[in-house]
Amino acid sequence: MEEIKFKTNIKCSGCLAQVGPALNETVGENNWQVDLASADKTLIVNGDLKEVEIIAALKKAGYTAERI
């Protein structure tokens, strides 16, 4: 299982509530987390998904992501 990190524009717990369903559907519950304390608001995903699938899920929820 690979760990992939993304810089995002997720800023708060309200944003997490909006993006959560899309990420749960795409990568599964407990396979992702967002570090809101980091400057990059880092999304960490564990799984065997392609980068484009994760970025598309965030975009669908109205957020952006860039692999770091």
Secondary structure, DSSP 8 states (H G I E B T S, - for coil): -EEEEEEE---SHHHHHHHHHHHHHHH-TTSEEEETTSTT-EEEEEES--HHHHHHHHHHTT--EEE-
